[in-house]
Amino acid sequence: MSVENLLAPIKSFLQCETPQGWIDEAIKPENLSILLIDHLVCELKAAQSAMFLIRKYAVDKESANALLEWLKPFETLIYKKEGDWRELPSKNKLTKSVIPRSNSIYGQDLIDKMVLLIKEELHHFYQVLEIMDEYDVEYKSITPCRYAKGMLRHVKTFEPDALIDKLIIGAYIEARSCERFAKLAPHVDKRLGEFYISLLRSEARHYQDYLTLATEIAGGDISERVKFFGEKEAELISTPDDDFKFHSGVPS
């Protein structure tokens, strides 16, 4: 499938395109390190968010602990700055099969989609570290931007609506990432551009998986909530923002 065909449903899902002002800022050489570091953190956060959903809604305690063990080497590298990043590919696996809780109404589909997503996000995390090493970008702690928090504040407080909202937000984050990789690819060097294009297929599928799960769990039409969060997301992307990051708004 061509890049344009892959992007067509994403462009119609998102309520605005990335503003040119953000692209102009993103392709400045002095912003490469912040872009790569924030991308790295976003990959880990995506894995953590998916894992939180499985642990909260779907699996037994033993499976929940196995999931936490899976993430530990990746989190230790970021939060404690311990471990060798080159060893991470051998750590990217679940040590046991993940079992749905007997009383879980969400079950195997949520687990299967999220486990695949986690595996891919952690693989991308490693790939970003490889690129940071090539470009001589050293990891440093950075503050999160307003983007995810700006959407999460609108999540309903009761179930299953809270879960449905979180899945819709997950879809928007993945779709926006996909759109931005495609926007950046023509403006960066060949190595980075090819990497961004290579991420499009999985990011596009992730957004669809989130939406599919939200629809299944709702058991009906979710278009009103999708539209609501689309408006919030577009507002965060198209309004002035004094903090430049991968998902930030228009540089002010």
ZAGU-772892 format. One line per field, with one value per residue (C-alpha): residue in three letters; x, y, z; residue number from 0. Coordinates in steps of 0.2 Angstrom, whole numbers. Layout:
N
resn <- ALA_...
x <- X_...
y <- Y_...
z <- Z_...
resi <- NUM_...
This chain:
252
resn <- MET_SER_VAL_GLU_ASN_LEU_LEU_ALA_PRO_ILE_LYS_SER_PHE_LEU_GLN_CYS_GLU_THR_PRO_GLN_GLY_TRP_ILE_ASP_GLU_ALA_ILE_LYS_PRO_GLU_ASN_LEU_SER_ILE_LEU_LEU_ILE_ASP_HIS_LEU_VAL_CYS_GLU_LEU_LYS_ALA_ALA_GLN_SER_ALA_MET_PHE_LEU_ILE_ARG_LYS_TYR_ALA_VAL_ASP_LYS_GLU_SER_ALA_ASN_ALA_LEU_LEU_GLU_TRP_LEU_LYS_PRO_PHE_GLU_THR_LEU_ILE_TYR_LYS_LYS_GLU_GLY_ASP_TRP_ARG_GLU_LEU_PRO_SER_LYS_ASN_LYS_LEU_THR_LYS_SER_VAL_ILE_PRO_ARG_SER_ASN_SER_ILE_TYR_GLY_GLN_ASP_LEU_ILE_ASP_LYS_MET_VAL_LEU_LEU_ILE_LYS_GLU_GLU_LEU_HIS_HIS_PHE_TYR_GLN_VAL_LEU_GLU_ILE_MET_ASP_GLU_TYR_ASP_VAL_GLU_TYR_LYS_SER_ILE_THR_PRO_CYS_ARG_TYR_ALA_LYS_GLY_MET_LEU_ARG_HIS_VAL_LYS_THR_PHE_GLU_PRO_ASP_ALA_LEU_ILE_ASP_LYS_LEU_ILE_ILE_GLY_ALA_TYR_ILE_GLU_ALA_ARG_SER_CYS_GLU_ARG_PHE_ALA_LYS_LEU_ALA_PRO_HIS_VAL_ASP_LYS_ARG_LEU_GLY_GLU_PHE_TYR_ILE_SER_LEU_LEU_ARG_SER_GLU_ALA_ARG_HIS_TYR_GLN_ASP_TYR_LEU_THR_LEU_ALA_THR_GLU_ILE_ALA_GLY_GLY_ASP_ILE_SER_GLU_ARG_VAL_LYS_PHE_PHE_GLY_GLU_LYS_GLU_ALA_GLU_LEU_ILE_SER_THR_PRO_ASP_ASP_ASP_PHE_LYS_PHE_HIS_SER_GLY_VAL_PRO_SER
x <- 0_7_10_-4_-17_-11_-13_-30_-41_-30_-32_-51_-50_-40_-49_-34_-17_-1_2_16_23_26_35_46_51_53_66_78_94_94_78_83_88_72_62_71_71_52_49_58_48_32_36_38_22_12_18_14_-3_-8_-1_-11_-27_-23_-18_-33_-47_-42_-29_-27_-13_0_-2_-1_15_22_18_27_42_42_43_55_72_65_59_75_85_74_70_86_98_104_107_114_101_109_103_85_79_83_72_57_46_33_39_22_5_-7_-23_-39_-47_-62_-73_-66_-79_-66_-56_-44_-46_-41_-26_-21_-21_-13_1_5_5_17_29_30_31_46_54_52_59_75_75_75_89_99_96_100_117_120_116_126_110_112_96_91_75_62_45_29_20_1_-5_-10_-15_-26_-36_-36_-44_-60_-61_-78_-76_-88_-86_-86_-86_-69_-61_-70_-63_-46_-46_-52_-38_-26_-32_-30_-12_-7_-15_-7_10_7_3_18_30_24_25_43_50_53_62_74_90_88_91_78_66_66_64_49_41_44_34_18_11_11_5_-9_-14_-13_-25_-38_-35_-40_-55_-61_-59_-68_-83_-84_-84_-97_-108_-114_-111_-96_-96_-101_-86_-75_-80_-78_-61_-56_-61_-50_-36_-37_-37_-21_-13_-18_-17_-1_11_26_33_40_38_33_14_15_4_9_26_22
y <- 0_17_31_41_27_23_41_44_37_45_62_60_55_69_86_96_94_98_117_123_132_116_108_123_122_103_103_116_106_113_104_87_81_86_78_62_62_66_52_40_44_44_26_20_30_21_4_9_16_0_-11_-1_-4_-23_-23_-13_-21_-38_-49_-59_-54_-66_-60_-42_-45_-53_-38_-26_-37_-35_-16_-15_-15_-1_9_7_14_29_33_27_28_10_-4_-6_-1_-13_-28_-22_-32_-48_-41_-37_-53_-59_-73_-81_-81_-68_-74_-64_-63_-74_-59_-48_-43_-36_-52_-59_-46_-32_-42_-48_-31_-22_-35_-34_-15_-15_-27_-15_1_-6_-11_7_13_3_9_27_23_17_33_44_34_37_56_57_63_59_55_68_70_81_87_80_92_97_86_69_78_90_76_64_78_75_56_51_45_29_13_7_25_29_15_19_37_31_20_35_46_31_31_50_49_35_44_61_52_44_60_69_56_58_77_76_63_73_87_77_67_50_39_48_50_31_27_39_31_13_17_23_5_0_17_17_-1_5_19_7_-6_7_12_-5_-10_6_2_-16_-12_2_-10_4_21_31_44_58_54_52_69_77_71_75_93_94_86_98_113_106_104_121_133_142_132_138_121_112_93_80_82_101_114_129_136_153
z <- 0_-5_9_2_3_20_26_17_32_45_36_36_55_61_61_56_48_57_54_44_59_68_53_51_69_69_54_62_66_84_87_82_99_108_94_95_114_115_101_112_128_117_112_130_136_122_128_146_142_133_147_160_150_150_168_174_164_158_166_182_195_189_171_177_186_170_160_173_172_153_154_168_158_146_161_171_156_155_174_182_167_171_159_141_128_115_125_124_109_119_133_122_126_138_149_150_141_147_154_155_172_174_178_164_152_140_137_124_110_121_127_110_101_116_118_99_101_116_107_92_103_112_96_90_107_103_85_91_103_88_79_94_95_76_78_94_104_122_132_145_155_148_154_145_133_136_122_131_147_137_131_146_157_147_151_159_177_175_166_153_146_154_145_129_130_134_118_107_114_110_92_91_98_85_71_74_76_59_51_58_53_35_36_43_31_16_26_36_30_21_36_47_33_29_48_49_34_41_56_46_44_62_68_56_62_80_78_70_83_97_87_84_103_108_96_102_120_118_108_98_89_97_83_95_107_92_86_103_106_88_92_108_98_84_96_105_88_80_95_101_112_120_123_107_107_95_99_103_95_85_91_99
resi <- 0_1_2_3_4_5_6_7_8_9_10_11_12_13_14_15_16_17_18_19_20_21_22_23_24_25_26_27_28_29_30_31_32_33_34_35_36_37_38_39_40_41_42_43_44_45_46_47_48_49_50_51_52_53_54_55_56_57_58_59_60_61_62_63_64_65_66_67_68_69_70_71_72_73_74_75_76_77_78_79_80_81_82_83_84_85_86_87_88_89_90_91_92_93_94_95_96_97_98_99_100_101_102_103_104_105_106_107_108_109_110_111_112_113_114_115_116_117_118_119_120_121_122_123_124_125_126_127_128_129_130_131_132_133_134_135_136_137_138_139_140_141_142_143_144_145_146_147_148_149_150_151_152_153_154_155_156_157_158_159_160_161_162_163_164_165_166_167_168_169_170_171_172_173_174_175_176_177_178_179_180_181_182_183_184_185_186_187_188_189_190_191_192_193_194_195_196_197_198_199_200_201_202_203_204_205_206_207_208_209_210_211_212_213_214_215_216_217_218_219_220_221_222_223_224_225_226_227_228_229_230_231_232_233_234_235_236_237_238_239_240_241_242_243_244_245_246_247_248_249_250_251
